Amino acid sequence: MKKRLGDYCKLIRSKNAGPFMITFDFMFDGPGSYRRCVEEKWLTPELFADMYGVRLEDVMFFQCEDIASIKVSIPRPVGQGDLGDSDMHGGQMFGPLAGLLV
């Protein structure tokens, strides 16, 4: 039975990483959940490129085994505060990922 990615994490968030980047943090509930995510490739640079419409080479993807976390940064669709910016602080960009079935 599939569960949501959010069921395996203590925290999932997105936020500004400067006016032109968004960063996502996935802090897993323990090393077992983290290892399962990595082994089963729940989160990949390709997923972010497809889901957020950015070029694969622009996705920065970091796996932090020591703290059972994954950090991903992508370019913002438009600069922070520009016309068409729908999330000034980037705080809602993680929404589709929390419900991702894995």
Secondary structure as GFF3:
##gff-version 3
##sequence-region A 1 102
A	DSSP	three_ten_helix	5	8	.	.	.	ID=ss1
A	DSSP	beta_strand	9	16	.	.	.	ID=ss2
A	DSSP	beta_strand	21	28	.	.	.	ID=ss3
A	DSSP	alpha_helix	31	40	.	.	.	ID=ss4
A	DSSP	alpha_helix	45	52	.	.	.	ID=ss5
A	DSSP	three_ten_helix	56	58	.	.	.	ID=ss6
A	DSSP	beta_strand	60	64	.	.	.	ID=ss7
A	DSSP	three_ten_helix	65	67	.	.	.	ID=ss8
A	DSSP	beta_strand	69	75	.	.	.	ID=ss9
A	DSSP	alpha_helix	95	98	.	.	.	ID=ss10
###
